[in-house]
Amino acid sequence: MSKIVQCVPNISEGIRHEIIEAILAPLQNQPGFQLISYEPDQDYNRTVITLLGNPEAMIEPLVAFYGKALALIDMRIHKGEHPRMGAVDVCPFIPIQGIDIDECVEYAKRLAKMVSETYQLPIFLYAKAASMPNRIQLPDIRKGEFEGMKEKITLPEWAPDFGQAICHETFGVSAIGARIPLVAYNIDLPTMDEKIASSISKAIRASSGGFQHIQAGGAVLLDKNHVQVTMNILDYKKNPIYRIFETVKMEAARYHLTITSAEIVGLLPKEALTDSLKYYLQVNQIPYRKDFTLDEIVSLSQQYLMFRDFGKDKIIEAFLEL
C-alpha cells in the first residue's frame, strides 16, 4: 500500500490572487502528490491549501513554497480576521493511508529543519511533533500573533525548535507538525454582531468549559455581511459535527437567530460526515445504508448540516478512489 498523507499549509494571504498563485507555483503539477485545492478567504486574509499524496515527494516542493511565501508576503502589513503568526502560518502532515502518525512526525521534523536552514527562519514543532507540552496546541504557540512574537520568542520556554530565537522581520514564524485529521468548520449567523459569535464560541470550545477537542472563536465576514462561529474539531470521533451544530443552533436561539448555513474548509474524512448523518437519519426514522454513494452523502450533508459550497471534492475518499 502506498503512503498517502494530507498536508494542509495555510498562508497569510487571501486577497491578492496573483500573489497566491505565485506562492503555489512550486506545488503545481508535481509527481507523487496532487494540489487538491486552495481556498482563499478575503475576510480572514488567509488561504488554506490541501495536498494529497506521497510525503516524500512533497518535501522539496514545500521548501520552495516557503521560499515564495518569504519573498511575497510581508507580515508587517498583514491584517485579517484569522489569528496568524507567519507568512506560512502552519503546515501539518496528516496520515491517510499506509503511514502512521510517527512517520508523519519525522516528515514534519525533516521539513522544519530544511526550511529553517534554507531561509534562516524560526520554526516551531506542534501537535504530535511537539517537543514540549506548551507546543501541542497551536493556539498556545500562536498567542500574541505576529505582533507579539518578537518578544515572546526570546523567552526560554518559547525558543523555536529550529532556527534562532529571532522573529523574522517580514515572514514571522511558522509551525510545522503532525496530527490526526481535523474538521475545519464554520457556522454562519445572520448578524454582524461579533459579540454574539464570540459568546457562542465560548459555550462550545474546550478552553472555556465547552466541548473537549473544540477550538472556536467568532469572526466578522464583511464581504458576506454576517458573522461566523469558526472552529476546528480536533477529534470528530469524540465530538462529531452534529453535536456542535445542534449546540450552536440552540445557543443562537437565545439571540433569536437561526443558522443560515455552514461550511467546511479544506477536506474531511467521509466518516466525519457519516457519523453525523446517522444521527439525523435516526431522528427522522430513515434507515442508514453503508453503501451510500459519495453523491448521496453530499446531498444529505447539505440537507441536514446546511453545508454551502460543498461537493465530493471536500471528501478525502473521493481522491483515494482515483
Secondary structure, DSSP 4 states (H G I P E B T S, - for coil): ---EEEE--EES--S-HHHHHHHHGGGTT-TTEEEEEEEEETTTTEEEEEEEE-HHHHHHHHHHHHHHHHHH--GGG---SS--SBSEEEEEEEEEES--HHHHHHHHHHHHHHHHHHHT--EEEEETT-SSGGGSSHHHHHTTHHHHHHHHTTSGGG--SBS-S--BTTTB-EEEEE----EEEEEEES---HHHHHHHHHHH-GGGTS-TTEEEEEEEETTTTEEEEEEEES-TTTS-HHHHHHHHHHHHHTTT----EEEEES-B-HHHHHHHHHHHHHHTT----TT--HHHHHHHHHHHH-BSS--GGGBHHHHHT-
